[in-house]
Amino acid sequence: MSMMRRTVAAGLCAAALAAVTTAPAQARPADGEGRWGGGWRLTESGTDARFRGLAAVSRGTAWVAGTKGTVLRTRDGGRSWRDVSPPGAEGLEFRDVEAFDARRAVVLAIGEGEASRVFRTDDGGATWSESFRNDDPRAFYDCMTFFDTRHGIALSDPVDGRYRILSTGDGGRSWRVLPGDRMPAAQPGEAAFAASGQCLVSSGGRNAWFATGGAATARVFHSTDRGRSWTVSDTPVPAGDPARGVFALAFRDARHGLAVGGDYRPDQSSPYAAAVTGDGGSRWTTAVRPPAAYRSGVTWLPHGHRAALAVGPTGTDLTTDAGRTWRSVDTGSYDTVDCAPDLGCWAAGEKGRIARLG
């Protein structure tokens, strides 16, 4: 990286940290609906859909996907949102959206059998094509990720005791199920959580990871060949119940990753619900001071190596030491969070809530 690019990157990272640390914690609004310092600024989405799918393209452009087949897009920093939902999708539950720019995006609907579908648009949502419809009643697709504008994968809960991977090499226009012979066996009761579009993530051109819960141990699977073969490691995040485990992952490169989760039931505590890795997910260490409650989404702040945000129904947490310690910075409810390279950080969640950082 040139000196000029390093200087710009450092400036962007500093600006991001300033946006989330301007005001002390006690300055936060009690109802969580406002913003702290230069923090989350709520936008008017015009809908009550719950958004668990989010793709941050830039400070100006973002996509969200959620309940009732709803897909929205903004190109003006959230001042207005356009409903670009696929026609006839009202009965579908969108849980993930991956966007390449303001015009090209892929959305995933979850559910058993034919409820799991993938759609793609090349014209900003004016038209959509259905590129995949699950025909196996045993499969349930949870999330997807793209390595570049052509290559991507999607994850299904176990079928015949192994997780199933769907692959595309043409930007989501067509998909095929990959062989499962190099996928480790699933634990009894194990599954992924379709809570934020971040149960399956990637970094670089070939590395992917997915997170699990619901079984005796919460685990993270890792592939270095775009989903053809996988290894798996235990994490210290508590599991042992269908409502507990790792819900979201974020990797800033092939080695450094964050895992967050807990117990999504509001009447249950979520101790030790964050972990970090520095070796690509082979080993995970419990955060010294994790978020105080369940978190469903996590993202690294751009151009830095130590700052990240985690979100959940009870608030937002910030780490400035690469996930070792977290502190609360907002009490608003969000399910998912994502940042673009130009510091366009966005969060989305229940009742049509969408916010931009700064």
C-alpha positions in Angstrom: 0.0 0.0 0.0 1.4 3.4 -0.9 2.1 6.1 1.7 -0.9 8.1 0.4 -3.3 5.2 0.7 -2.0 4.3 4.2 -2.6 7.9 5.2 -6.2 7.9 3.8 -6.9 4.6 5.5 -5.6 5.8 8.8 -7.8 8.9 8.5 -10.9 6.9 7.7 -10.3 4.5 10.7 -9.8 7.5 13.0 -13.0 9.1 11.7 -14.9 5.8 12.4 -13.7 5.6 15.9 -14.6 9.3 16.5 -18.1 8.6 15.3 -18.7 5.9 17.9 -16.7 7.4 20.8 -17.7 11.1 20.7 -20.0 11.0 23.7 -19.6 9.1 27.0 -21.9 6.2 27.7 -24.0 8.2 30.2 -24.9 10.6 27.4 -26.9 7.9 25.5 -30.6 8.4 25.3 -32.4 6.2 27.8 -34.9 4.8 25.2 -32.2 4.0 22.7 -34.0 5.7 19.9 -31.6 8.6 19.5 -27.9 8.7 18.7 -24.8 8.9 20.8 -22.3 11.5 19.7 -21.9 11.0 16.0 -23.2 7.5 16.3 -26.3 5.7 14.7 -28.6 8.1 12.9 -32.0 6.5 12.3 -33.5 6.8 8.9 -37.1 6.6 7.8 -37.7 3.3 6.0 -41.4 3.5 5.5 -42.1 -0.1 6.6 -42.4 -2.2 9.7 -40.6 -5.2 8.2 -37.8 -6.7 10.3 -34.5 -6.5 8.4 -31.9 -9.2 9.1 -30.2 -8.9 5.7 -27.9 -5.9 5.1 -25.3 -5.0 2.5 -23.3 -1.8 2.9 -22.1 -0.6 -0.5 -21.0 2.9 0.6 -22.0 5.8 2.8 -24.6 6.6 0.1 -25.8 3.2 -1.0 -27.1 0.2 1.0 -29.5 -2.6 0.6 -31.7 -4.3 3.3 -33.8 -7.5 3.1 -36.4 -8.8 5.6 -39.8 -10.1 6.4 -42.8 -10.1 4.0 -40.4 -10.4 1.1 -39.2 -6.9 1.6 -36.1 -5.5 -0.1 -35.2 -1.8 0.2 -32.4 0.2 -1.4 -31.0 3.7 -0.7 -28.7 5.8 -2.9 -28.8 9.0 -0.9 -27.4 8.0 2.5 -30.7 6.9 3.9 -32.6 10.1 3.3 -35.0 8.0 1.2 -35.5 4.2 0.7 -37.0 2.7 -2.4 -39.0 -0.5 -2.2 -37.4 -2.8 -4.8 -38.9 -6.1 -3.5 -39.2 -9.0 -6.0 -42.8 -9.3 -7.3 -44.8 -12.0 -5.6 -42.3 -12.5 -2.7 -44.7 -11.3 0.1 -44.7 -14.8 1.7 -40.9 -15.2 1.8 -38.5 -14.4 4.6 -35.4 -12.7 3.3 -32.5 -13.1 5.7 -29.5 -12.2 3.6 -28.5 -9.8 0.8 -25.2 -9.5 -0.9 -24.8 -6.4 -3.1 -21.9 -5.6 -5.5 -23.0 -2.1 -6.2 -26.2 0.1 -6.5 -27.5 -2.1 -9.3 -26.4 -5.7 -8.7 -27.6 -7.7 -5.7 -28.5 -11.2 -4.6 -31.0 -12.0 -1.9 -31.7 -15.2 0.0 -35.0 -16.4 1.4 -34.9 -19.0 4.2 -37.2 -21.9 5.1 -37.8 -25.6 4.6 -38.0 -27.0 1.1 -39.1 -24.5 -1.6 -39.2 -21.6 0.9 -35.4 -21.4 0.5 -34.8 -19.4 -2.7 -32.3 -17.0 -4.3 -33.0 -14.0 -6.4 -30.7 -11.7 -8.4 -31.1 -8.2 -9.9 -28.9 -6.4 -12.3 -31.0 -3.2 -12.5 -31.3 -1.9 -9.0 -34.3 -4.1 -8.2 -36.5 -3.0 -11.1 -36.5 -6.7 -12.2 -35.5 -9.9 -10.5 -34.7 -13.4 -11.6 -35.2 -16.4 -9.4 -31.9 -18.3 -9.8 -32.4 -21.1 -7.2 -35.4 -22.8 -5.5 -34.6 -25.6 -3.1 -36.3 -28.9 -4.1 -35.1 -30.9 -1.1 -37.5 -30.8 1.9 -34.7 -31.7 4.2 -32.6 -28.6 3.4 -33.0 -25.2 5.0 -30.7 -22.4 3.7 -29.5 -19.8 6.2 -27.1 -17.4 4.7 -24.6 -16.7 1.9 -21.4 -15.0 1.1 -19.5 -13.9 -2.0 -15.7 -14.0 -2.6 -15.9 -11.6 -5.6 -18.6 -10.5 -8.1 -18.7 -14.1 -9.5 -18.0 -16.7 -6.9 -20.2 -17.2 -3.9 -21.6 -19.9 -1.6 -24.7 -20.5 0.5 -25.2 -22.6 3.5 -27.9 -25.1 4.5 -28.5 -26.8 7.8 -27.4 -30.4 7.9 -28.9 -32.9 5.4 -28.0 -36.5 6.2 -25.8 -35.4 9.0 -23.7 -32.9 7.1 -24.0 -29.2 6.2 -24.8 -28.6 2.6 -23.1 -25.9 0.5 -24.5 -24.3 -2.6 -22.1 -22.7 -5.0 -22.2 -20.1 -7.8 -19.5 -19.1 -10.3 -21.5 -16.5 -12.3 -22.6 -14.0 -9.6 -25.6 -15.9 -8.4 -27.3 -16.4 -11.8 -27.0 -20.2 -11.3 -26.2 -22.5 -8.4 -25.1 -26.1 -7.8 -24.9 -28.2 -4.6 -21.3 -29.1 -3.9 -20.3 -32.7 -2.9 -20.4 -33.2 0.9 -17.6 -35.8 1.2 -15.2 -33.3 2.7 -17.6 -31.7 5.2 -17.2 -32.8 8.8 -20.2 -34.5 10.4 -22.7 -32.3 12.2 -23.4 -32.8 15.9 -26.8 -33.9 17.0 -29.1 -30.9 17.1 -26.5 -28.6 15.5 -27.6 -25.9 13.0 -26.7 -22.4 11.8 -28.6 -19.3 12.8 -30.3 -17.2 10.1 -30.2 -14.1 12.4 -28.1 -11.5 10.5 -26.8 -12.8 7.2 -23.5 -13.4 9.0 -23.5 -17.1 9.9 -21.5 -17.6 6.7 -18.7 -15.1 5.9 -15.6 -14.8 3.7 -12.4 -13.0 3.4 -10.3 -12.7 0.3 -10.8 -14.9 -2.8 -11.0 -18.4 -1.2 -11.5 -18.4 2.6 -14.9 -18.9 4.2 -16.2 -19.6 7.6 -19.6 -20.6 9.1 -20.8 -20.7 12.7 -23.1 -23.1 14.5 -25.1 -23.6 17.7 -27.9 -25.6 19.2 -25.7 -28.6 20.0 -23.3 -29.5 22.8 -20.6 -27.2 21.4 -20.8 -24.0 19.3 -18.4 -24.5 16.4 -16.8 -22.7 13.5 -16.1 -24.4 10.2 -13.4 -23.1 7.8 -12.8 -23.6 4.1 -9.8 -22.4 2.1 -11.1 -23.6 -1.3 -14.4 -21.8 -1.7 -16.5 -24.4 0.1 -15.2 -27.6 -1.4 -13.6 -28.9 1.8 -13.9 -27.9 5.5 -12.2 -28.2 8.9 -14.0 -27.4 12.1 -13.0 -26.1 15.6 -14.8 -25.7 18.9 -15.5 -22.3 20.3 -15.9 -21.3 24.0 -19.2 -19.6 23.3 -21.9 -21.4 25.3 -24.2 -23.8 23.5 -26.1 -26.9 24.7 -29.5 -25.5 23.8 -31.3 -24.8 20.5 -31.3 -21.1 21.3 -27.6 -20.8 22.1 -24.4 -20.6 20.1 -22.4 -18.4 17.7 -24.8 -16.3 15.6 -22.4 -14.1 13.6 -18.8 -14.0 12.4 -16.5 -11.3 11.0 -13.0 -11.7 9.5 -10.8 -8.8 8.6 -8.3 -11.0 6.8 -7.6 -14.7 6.6 -6.4 -15.0 10.2 -8.2 -12.5 12.4 -11.8 -13.1 13.3 -14.6 -12.3 15.7 -17.5 -14.5 16.9 -20.6 -13.2 18.7 -23.8 -14.9 19.9 -25.3 -16.1 23.1 -28.9 -17.0 23.9 -31.5 -15.2 21.8 -34.3 -15.6 24.3 -34.8 -12.2 26.1 -35.3 -13.8 29.5 -32.0 -15.7 29.4 -28.5 -14.4 30.1 -25.6 -14.7 27.6 -22.3 -14.9 29.4 -19.1 -15.4 27.5 -20.9 -14.8 24.2 -18.0 -13.5 22.2 -14.7 -15.0 21.1 -11.6 -14.1 19.0 -9.2 -15.9 16.8 -5.8 -15.0 15.3 -5.1 -18.1 13.4 -8.0 -18.3 10.9 -10.3 -20.0 13.3 -8.2 -23.0 14.4 -8.4 -21.8 18.0 -10.9 -19.4 19.6 -10.4 -17.5 22.9 -13.2 -16.1 25.0 -13.3 -12.3 25.1 -12.0 -10.9 28.4 -15.0 -8.6 28.6 -17.7 -9.7 26.2 -20.9 -7.8 25.4 -23.4 -8.0 28.3 -26.1 -9.6 26.2 -26.9 -11.6 23.2 -25.5 -10.2 19.9 -26.6 -11.3 16.4 -24.4 -9.2 14.2 -20.7 -8.1 14.0 -18.5 -6.1 11.7 -15.0 -4.7 11.6 -14.6 -1.0 11.1 -12.8 -0.4 7.8 -9.1 0.3 7.4 -8.2 -0.5 11.0 -7.0 -3.6 12.8 -8.6 -3.3 16.2 -12.1 -1.7 16.1 -15.4 -3.5 15.5 -19.1 -3.2 16.3 -21.5 -5.9 17.5 -25.3 -5.4 17.6 -28.3 -7.1 19.0 -31.9 -6.4 20.2 -30.6 -4.6 23.4 -27.9 -2.5 21.8 -24.5 -1.9 20.2 -21.1 -2.7 21.6 -17.7 -1.4 20.5 -14.3 -3.0 20.7 -11.0 -1.1 20.1 -8.7 -4.0 21.0 -9.7 -6.5 18.3 -12.4 -8.2 20.4 -10.7 -8.7 23.7 -13.0 -6.3 25.5 -16.3 -4.7 24.5 -18.3 -1.8 25.9 -21.8 -0.6 25.3 -22.3 2.5 23.1 -26.0 2.4 22.3 -29.2 0.8 23.5 -31.2 0.7 20.3 -32.4 -2.6 18.8 -30.6 -3.9 15.7 -30.1 -7.4 14.3 -27.4 -6.8 11.7 -24.5 -4.4 11.0 -22.2 -3.9 8.0 -19.5 -1.5 6.9 -18.3 -0.4 3.4 -14.7 0.6 2.6 -15.5 4.3 2.6 -16.8 4.1 6.2 -20.4 3.6 5.2 -21.5 1.7 8.3 -25.2 0.7 8.6 -27.3 -1.3 11.0 -30.9 -2.7 10.6 -33.4 -4.6 12.6 -37.0 -4.9 13.9 -39.9 -2.5 13.0 -38.2 -1.1 9.9 -35.2 0.2 11.8 -32.3 1.2 9.6 -29.5 3.5 10.7 -26.2 4.9 9.4 -23.1 5.7 11.4 -22.2 9.3 11.7 
